[in-house]
C-alpha cells in the first residue's frame, strides 16, 4: 500500500496538475483563436490526452481499491481511510480552483470535456467510498465506544464531503450544459452579424466619391438604397443576438458578464453607426442630385466636398487621453485643415462660375442659384473657423496628455521609491538622520497632491 501511495503522490498527482495546466492553456488557445481558425485538431488532442489520463487514473483507482479492501479485511480501517481522505482533499481543491464557466462557445465546449473527466474520476472512486462506508459501519458496531464514536464521526465526515463533491460536480455539469446551448446560439447569431458589419464598414469607408453628373448620382442613389435595405434586413438578427447574449450573461460570472456586455455594446454601436453613416450618405447623395440639376460639374464637386467636410467636422472631438491616439488624431485633422485651406481657390472659382450662370438664367432659378452661391461662401467660412477651433482643441489636449504622462511617470517613480523605503524600515517611525528625509518626502507628497 505504501508503494502505491508513493507512486500516486510522486507520479500520478503531479501529472494531474500538469493536465490542469494543459487544459487551461488549451482553452486559452481556443478562446484566442480567430473566427476562421480551425481548432478541431487542438480539441482532438485535448480529448485524447484526457482519455489517456482517465485510463491511467482508473487503473490506479482500481489498484487502490483492491489494496484498501485488503487492508479492511486485515482490520486496518484507518490505513484504508487515509489515502481516500487525501484524495478527497486534492479533489476538493481541484474543484475549488476550476475556472468559472466561459460564455465563449469553443471554450465552454472544452470545459464540458474537462468536467466529464472529473466526473469519471468521481465514478472511479465510488466503489471505494461505498466499500469503506459499509466496512467502516460494520467495524464501528463491533468496536469499543471511543473507537466507535471516532469511526462514526469519520464516516459522517466522509459522507458529507463525498456528497458535497458529487453535488458540486453535478451542478457545474448542468450549468455548463445550460450555458453551452445559449453560447452556441449566440455564436451562430453574432458571428455572421459581425462579419456583415465588417464588410459593410469597409464598403462605406471605401465608397466612391459622390458624383457630379445627374445620371451618375442617380446610379449611386440606387446602389445606396439597396445597401440601406440590406442593412435594415439585419436589424432583427442584431436584436436576437442581443437578446440571446443577455440570457447567456445571466448564467455566467461577473467577469464573463463584463466581456459579454462589451461585445453586445460593440455590436449595437457598430450597427447603429453604419445606419447613421448610411443615412448621412443618402442625404449627401440627394443634395448632390439637387445641385447637379442647377450647376456644372465643378460647382457640384465643390458643394459635395463642402458637405463631406461638414460631416467629418461634426464628429471631431478629443477621443482619448493617450498621447499616441491624440497624436494621430491631431495629424489627421492637420491634414484636413490644410485641405480646407488649399481648396479656397476651387471655392472661389465655383462662385465665379455661378455668378456667370446667373447672367444667363431667368425666373425662379435665379433665386435658387443665388441662395446656393451665398451658401457656399457661408459654409466655407464656417468650416474654416470650425476646423481651426478643433485644431487648437486637439493641440491643447495633446499638450495636456504629454504633461499628464510626464507627471504620472514621475509620481509612479516616487511612489515606488517610498514603498521600497517603507518595506525596508518595517513600518517603524523615522529617527535621527531619517527625520529630514521623511520631511522632504512629505513636501514632495504635498507637491503631487497640489
C-alpha positions as CSV (number, residue, x, y, z in Angstrom):
1,X,0.0,0.0,0.0
2,X,2.9,2.4,0.9
3,X,4.5,1.8,-2.6
4,X,1.2,2.6,-4.3
5,X,0.8,5.8,-2.2
6,X,4.3,6.9,-3.2
7,X,3.6,6.1,-6.8
8,X,0.4,8.1,-6.8
9,X,2.0,11.0,-4.9
10,X,5.2,11.2,-6.9
11,X,4.0,10.2,-10.4
12,X,0.2,10.5,-10.7
13,X,-0.6,13.6,-8.7
14,X,2.0,15.8,-10.5
15,X,0.5,14.6,-13.8
16,X,-2.9,15.8,-12.7
17,X,-1.6,19.3,-12.0
18,X,0.1,19.3,-15.4
19,X,-3.1,18.1,-17.1
20,X,-4.9,21.0,-15.5
21,X,-2.3,23.4,-16.9
22,X,-2.6,21.8,-20.3
23,X,-6.4,22.1,-20.3
24,X,-6.2,25.7,-19.2
25,X,-3.7,26.5,-22.0
26,X,-5.7,24.7,-24.5
27,X,-8.9,26.6,-23.5
28,X,-6.9,29.8,-23.8
29,X,-5.7,29.0,-27.3
30,X,-9.2,28.1,-28.4
31,X,-10.6,31.3,-26.9
32,X,-7.9,33.4,-28.6
33,X,-8.2,31.7,-32.0
34,X,-9.5,33.7,-34.9
35,X,-13.1,33.0,-36.1
36,X,-11.7,31.3,-39.3
37,X,-9.1,29.3,-37.4
38,X,-9.6,25.5,-37.3
39,X,-9.3,24.3,-33.7
40,X,-10.6,20.8,-34.3
41,X,-7.1,19.4,-34.2
42,X,-6.4,21.0,-30.9
43,X,-9.7,19.9,-29.4
44,X,-9.0,16.3,-30.6
45,X,-5.6,16.3,-29.0
46,X,-7.1,17.6,-25.7
47,X,-9.7,14.9,-25.8
48,X,-7.1,12.2,-26.4
49,X,-4.8,13.3,-23.6
50,X,-7.7,13.5,-21.2
51,X,-8.9,10.0,-22.3
52,X,-5.4,8.6,-21.6
53,X,-5.3,10.3,-18.3
54,X,-8.7,8.8,-17.5
55,X,-7.5,5.3,-18.3
56,X,-4.4,5.7,-16.1
57,X,-6.4,7.1,-13.2
58,X,-8.9,4.3,-13.5
59,X,-6.2,1.7,-13.2
60,X,-4.7,3.5,-10.2
61,X,-8.1,3.8,-8.6
62,X,-8.8,0.1,-9.1
63,X,-5.4,-0.8,-7.6
64,X,-6.0,1.5,-4.6
65,X,-9.5,0.0,-4.1
66,X,-8.0,-3.5,-4.1
67,X,-5.4,-2.6,-1.6
68,X,-7.9,-0.8,0.6
69,X,-10.2,-3.8,0.6
70,X,-7.3,-6.0,1.6
71,X,-6.5,-3.6,4.5
72,X,-10.1,-3.7,5.7
73,X,-10.0,-7.4,5.7
74,X,-6.9,-7.2,7.8
75,X,-8.7,-4.8,10.2
76,X,-6.7,-1.7,9.2
77,X,-9.6,0.7,8.7
78,X,-7.5,3.9,9.3
79,X,-4.8,2.8,6.9
80,X,-7.5,2.3,4.2
81,X,-9.3,5.6,5.0
82,X,-6.2,7.8,5.0
83,X,-5.5,7.7,1.2
84,X,-9.1,8.3,0.4
85,X,-9.2,11.4,2.6
86,X,-6.1,12.6,0.9
87,X,-7.7,12.1,-2.5
88,X,-10.8,13.9,-1.3
89,X,-8.8,16.9,-0.2
90,X,-7.0,17.1,-3.6
91,X,-10.2,16.8,-5.5
92,X,-11.9,19.5,-3.4
93,X,-9.0,21.8,-4.1
94,X,-9.3,20.9,-7.8
95,X,-13.0,21.8,-7.9
96,X,-12.4,25.0,-5.9
97,X,-9.8,26.1,-8.4
98,X,-11.8,25.4,-11.5
99,X,-12.2,28.5,-13.8
100,X,-15.7,29.9,-14.0
101,X,-17.8,28.7,-16.9
102,X,-17.0,30.7,-20.0
103,X,-19.5,32.4,-22.3
104,X,-17.3,31.6,-25.3
105,X,-18.8,28.7,-27.3
106,X,-15.5,27.0,-28.1
107,X,-14.2,27.3,-24.5
108,X,-17.3,26.1,-22.8
109,X,-17.2,23.0,-25.1
110,X,-13.6,22.3,-23.8
111,X,-14.8,22.9,-20.2
112,X,-17.5,20.3,-20.6
113,X,-14.9,17.8,-21.7
114,X,-12.8,18.6,-18.7
115,X,-15.9,18.3,-16.4
116,X,-16.6,14.8,-17.9
117,X,-13.1,13.8,-17.0
118,X,-13.7,14.9,-13.4
119,X,-17.0,13.0,-13.3
120,X,-15.1,9.9,-14.4
121,X,-12.7,10.4,-11.5
122,X,-15.6,10.5,-9.1
123,X,-17.2,7.5,-10.7
124,X,-14.0,5.5,-10.4
125,X,-13.8,6.3,-6.6
126,X,-17.4,5.5,-5.9
127,X,-16.8,1.8,-5.3
128,X,-14.0,2.6,-2.8
129,X,-16.2,5.1,-0.9
130,X,-19.1,2.6,-0.7
131,X,-16.8,-0.2,0.4
132,X,-15.2,2.0,3.2
133,X,-18.6,3.2,4.4
134,X,-20.0,-0.3,4.5
135,X,-17.0,-1.9,6.1
136,X,-16.5,1.1,8.4
137,X,-20.1,0.7,9.7
138,X,-19.5,-2.9,10.5
139,X,-16.2,-2.2,12.2
140,X,-17.8,0.6,14.2
141,X,-20.6,-1.7,15.5
142,X,-18.0,-4.2,16.9
143,X,-15.6,-1.5,18.2
144,X,-15.3,-0.1,21.7
145,X,-17.3,3.1,22.4
146,X,-14.4,5.5,22.0
147,X,-13.3,3.9,18.7
148,X,-16.9,3.6,17.6
149,X,-17.5,7.3,18.1
150,X,-14.3,8.2,16.2
151,X,-15.1,5.9,13.3
152,X,-18.7,7.1,13.1
153,X,-17.5,10.7,13.0
154,X,-15.0,9.9,10.3
155,X,-17.7,8.1,8.2
156,X,-20.1,11.0,8.6
157,X,-17.4,13.5,7.5
158,X,-16.6,11.2,4.6
159,X,-20.3,11.0,3.6
160,X,-20.7,14.8,3.8
161,X,-17.6,15.6,1.8
162,X,-18.3,12.9,-0.8
163,X,-21.9,14.1,-1.2
164,X,-20.6,17.7,-1.5
165,X,-18.2,16.7,-4.3
166,X,-20.9,14.9,-6.2
167,X,-23.3,17.8,-5.8
168,X,-20.8,20.5,-6.9
169,X,-19.8,18.4,-9.9
170,X,-23.4,17.8,-11.0
171,X,-24.3,21.5,-10.5
172,X,-21.3,22.6,-12.6
173,X,-22.1,20.0,-15.3
174,X,-25.7,21.3,-15.6
175,X,-24.5,24.9,-15.6
176,X,-22.0,24.2,-18.4
177,X,-24.7,22.4,-20.4
178,X,-27.2,25.2,-20.0
179,X,-24.6,27.7,-21.0
180,X,-23.5,25.7,-24.0
181,X,-26.9,25.8,-25.5
182,X,-27.1,29.6,-25.3
183,X,-23.4,30.1,-26.2
184,X,-23.9,28.1,-29.4
185,X,-27.0,30.2,-30.3
186,X,-25.1,33.4,-29.6
187,X,-22.1,32.2,-31.6
188,X,-24.2,31.2,-34.6
189,X,-26.1,34.5,-34.5
190,X,-23.4,37.1,-33.5
191,X,-20.6,35.8,-35.7
192,X,-22.4,36.3,-39.1
193,X,-23.6,39.7,-38.0
194,X,-20.1,40.7,-37.0
195,X,-18.8,39.6,-40.4
196,X,-21.6,41.5,-42.2
197,X,-20.8,44.6,-40.1
198,X,-17.1,44.4,-41.0
199,X,-17.8,44.0,-44.8
200,X,-20.4,46.9,-44.7
201,X,-18.0,49.2,-42.7
202,X,-15.4,48.6,-45.4
203,X,-17.9,49.3,-48.2
204,X,-18.9,52.6,-46.6
205,X,-15.2,53.6,-45.9
206,X,-14.1,52.8,-49.4
207,X,-17.2,54.0,-51.3
208,X,-16.6,56.1,-54.4
209,X,-16.8,59.9,-54.2
210,X,-20.3,61.4,-54.8
211,X,-20.7,62.0,-58.5
212,X,-21.1,65.4,-60.2
213,X,-23.4,64.4,-63.1
214,X,-27.1,63.7,-62.7
215,X,-27.0,60.2,-64.3
216,X,-24.0,59.1,-62.2
217,X,-25.6,60.4,-58.9
218,X,-28.9,58.6,-59.7
219,X,-26.9,55.3,-60.1
220,X,-25.2,55.9,-56.8
221,X,-28.5,56.6,-55.1
222,X,-30.0,53.3,-56.4
223,X,-27.0,51.3,-55.2
224,X,-27.1,53.1,-51.8
225,X,-30.8,52.4,-51.3
226,X,-30.1,48.6,-51.9
227,X,-27.3,48.8,-49.2
228,X,-29.7,50.6,-46.8
229,X,-32.3,47.8,-47.3
230,X,-29.7,45.1,-46.8
231,X,-28.6,46.8,-43.5
232,X,-32.2,47.1,-42.3
233,X,-32.8,43.4,-43.1
234,X,-30.2,42.6,-40.4
235,X,-31.9,44.6,-37.6
236,X,-33.9,41.6,-36.4
237,X,-30.7,39.5,-36.3
238,X,-29.0,42.1,-34.2
239,X,-32.0,42.2,-31.8
240,X,-32.0,38.5,-31.5
241,X,-28.2,38.3,-30.9
242,X,-28.5,40.9,-28.1
243,X,-31.5,39.1,-26.5
244,X,-29.6,35.7,-26.6
245,X,-26.4,37.4,-25.2
246,X,-28.3,38.9,-22.3
247,X,-29.8,35.5,-21.5
248,X,-26.4,33.9,-21.7
249,X,-25.0,36.7,-19.4
250,X,-27.4,35.8,-16.7
251,X,-25.8,32.3,-16.4
252,X,-22.2,33.4,-16.2
253,X,-19.9,35.0,-13.6
254,X,-19.3,38.8,-13.3
255,X,-16.1,38.7,-15.4
256,X,-17.8,36.9,-18.3
257,X,-20.7,39.2,-18.0
258,X,-18.4,42.2,-18.4
259,X,-16.9,40.6,-21.6
260,X,-20.3,39.8,-22.9
261,X,-21.6,43.3,-22.2
262,X,-18.7,44.8,-24.1
263,X,-19.4,42.5,-27.1
264,X,-23.1,43.4,-27.1
265,X,-22.4,47.1,-26.7
266,X,-19.9,46.9,-29.6
267,X,-22.4,45.0,-31.8
268,X,-25.2,47.5,-31.2
269,X,-22.9,50.5,-31.5
270,X,-21.4,49.3,-34.8
271,X,-24.8,48.6,-36.3
272,X,-26.1,52.0,-35.1
273,X,-23.1,53.6,-36.6
274,X,-23.5,52.1,-40.1
275,X,-27.2,53.0,-40.0
276,X,-26.2,56.6,-39.2
277,X,-23.5,56.7,-41.8
278,X,-25.9,55.3,-44.4
279,X,-28.4,58.0,-43.5
280,X,-25.9,60.8,-43.8
281,X,-24.6,59.4,-47.2
282,X,-28.1,59.2,-48.5
283,X,-28.6,62.9,-47.6
284,X,-25.4,63.8,-49.3
285,X,-26.5,62.0,-52.5
286,X,-29.9,63.6,-52.6
287,X,-28.3,67.1,-52.1
288,X,-25.8,66.3,-54.8
289,X,-28.6,65.4,-57.2
290,X,-30.4,68.6,-56.5
291,X,-27.2,70.6,-57.1
292,X,-26.4,68.8,-60.3
293,X,-29.7,69.9,-61.8
294,X,-28.6,73.6,-61.3
295,X,-24.8,73.7,-61.7
296,X,-22.0,72.3,-63.8
297,X,-19.6,69.6,-62.6
298,X,-17.0,71.9,-61.0
299,X,-19.6,73.6,-58.8
300,X,-21.3,70.4,-57.8
301,X,-17.9,68.9,-56.9
302,X,-17.3,71.9,-54.5
303,X,-20.7,71.5,-53.0
304,X,-20.2,67.8,-52.5
305,X,-16.8,68.5,-50.9
306,X,-18.3,71.0,-48.5
307,X,-21.0,68.5,-47.4
308,X,-18.3,65.8,-46.8
309,X,-16.1,68.1,-44.8
310,X,-19.0,69.3,-42.7
311,X,-19.8,65.7,-41.9
312,X,-16.2,65.0,-40.9
313,X,-16.0,68.1,-38.7
314,X,-19.3,67.1,-36.9
315,X,-17.5,64.1,-35.5
316,X,-14.2,65.7,-34.4
317,X,-13.7,65.6,-30.6
318,X,-11.0,64.5,-28.2
319,X,-11.3,60.7,-28.3
320,X,-8.7,59.6,-25.8
321,X,-6.1,60.8,-23.2
322,X,-3.3,58.7,-24.6
323,X,-0.5,60.6,-26.4
324,X,-0.3,58.2,-29.4
325,X,-4.0,58.4,-30.1
326,X,-4.1,62.1,-29.8
327,X,-1.0,62.5,-31.9
328,X,-2.6,60.5,-34.8
329,X,-5.9,62.4,-34.4
330,X,-4.0,65.7,-34.4
331,X,-2.1,64.7,-37.6
332,X,-5.2,63.6,-39.3
333,X,-7.0,66.8,-38.6
334,X,-4.0,68.9,-39.6
335,X,-4.1,67.2,-43.0
336,X,-7.9,68.0,-43.2
337,X,-7.2,71.7,-42.2
338,X,-4.6,72.0,-44.9
339,X,-7.0,70.6,-47.4
340,X,-9.6,73.2,-46.4
341,X,-7.1,76.0,-46.9
342,X,-5.9,74.6,-50.3
343,X,-9.5,74.3,-51.5
344,X,-10.2,78.1,-51.3
345,X,-9.3,78.6,-55.0
346,X,-11.8,75.9,-56.0
347,X,-14.5,77.6,-53.9
348,X,-13.7,81.0,-55.4
349,X,-13.8,79.5,-58.9
350,X,-17.2,77.8,-58.2
351,X,-18.7,81.1,-57.0
352,X,-17.3,82.9,-60.1
353,X,-18.8,80.3,-62.4
354,X,-22.1,80.5,-60.5
355,X,-22.2,84.3,-60.9
356,X,-21.6,83.9,-64.7
357,X,-24.5,81.4,-64.7
358,X,-26.8,83.9,-63.1
359,X,-26.4,86.3,-66.0
360,X,-27.8,83.5,-68.3
361,X,-30.7,82.4,-66.1
362,X,-34.2,83.8,-65.6
363,X,-37.2,83.0,-63.3
364,X,-37.1,81.2,-60.0
365,X,-33.8,79.5,-60.8
366,X,-32.1,82.9,-60.3
367,X,-33.1,82.8,-56.6
368,X,-32.1,79.2,-56.2
369,X,-28.6,79.8,-57.7
370,X,-28.0,82.9,-55.7
371,X,-29.0,81.1,-52.5
372,X,-26.6,78.3,-53.3
373,X,-23.7,80.7,-54.0
374,X,-24.4,82.6,-50.7
375,X,-24.4,79.2,-49.0
376,X,-21.1,78.2,-50.5
377,X,-19.5,81.4,-49.1
378,X,-21.0,81.0,-45.7
379,X,-20.4,77.3,-45.4
380,X,-16.7,77.6,-46.4
381,X,-16.2,80.4,-43.9
382,X,-17.9,78.2,-41.2
383,X,-15.8,75.1,-41.8
384,X,-12.6,77.2,-41.8
385,X,-13.5,78.6,-38.4
386,X,-14.7,75.2,-37.0
387,X,-11.6,73.4,-38.3
388,X,-9.2,76.0,-36.7
389,X,-11.0,75.7,-33.4
390,X,-10.9,71.9,-33.5
391,X,-7.1,72.0,-34.3
392,X,-6.5,74.3,-31.3
393,X,-8.5,72.0,-29.1
394,X,-6.6,68.9,-30.2
395,X,-3.3,70.7,-29.8
396,X,-4.2,71.7,-26.2
397,X,-5.3,68.1,-25.5
398,X,-2.1,66.8,-26.9
399,X,0.0,69.1,-24.6
400,X,-2.1,68.2,-21.6
401,X,-1.7,64.5,-22.3
402,X,2.1,64.9,-22.5
403,X,2.1,66.7,-19.2
404,X,-0.2,64.1,-17.6
405,X,2.1,61.3,-18.8
406,X,5.2,63.0,-17.5
407,X,3.6,63.7,-14.1
408,X,2.2,60.2,-13.9
409,X,5.7,58.6,-14.6
410,X,7.3,60.9,-12.0
411,X,4.7,60.1,-9.4
412,X,5.0,56.3,-10.1
413,X,8.8,56.5,-9.7
414,X,8.4,58.4,-6.4
415,X,5.8,56.0,-5.1
416,X,7.9,53.0,-5.9
417,X,10.9,54.6,-4.0
418,X,8.7,55.3,-1.0
419,X,7.2,51.8,-1.0
420,X,10.7,50.3,-1.0
421,X,11.8,52.6,1.9
422,X,8.8,51.7,3.9
423,X,9.3,48.0,3.3
424,X,12.9,48.3,4.3
425,X,12.0,50.2,7.5
426,X,9.5,47.6,8.6
427,X,6.9,50.3,9.2
428,X,8.8,51.9,12.1
429,X,8.8,55.7,12.7
430,X,11.8,57.7,11.4
431,X,14.5,58.5,13.9
432,X,17.7,60.6,13.9
433,X,19.0,61.2,10.4
434,X,15.9,59.7,8.8
435,X,13.7,62.6,10.0
436,X,14.9,65.2,7.4
437,X,14.5,62.6,4.6
438,X,11.0,61.9,5.9
439,X,10.1,65.6,6.0
440,X,11.4,66.0,2.4
441,X,9.2,63.2,1.2
442,X,6.3,64.9,2.9
443,X,7.0,68.1,0.9
444,X,7.1,66.1,-2.3
445,X,3.9,64.4,-1.3
446,X,2.2,67.7,-0.9
447,X,3.6,68.8,-4.3
448,X,1.9,65.9,-6.0
449,X,-1.3,66.4,-4.1
450,X,-1.5,70.0,-5.2
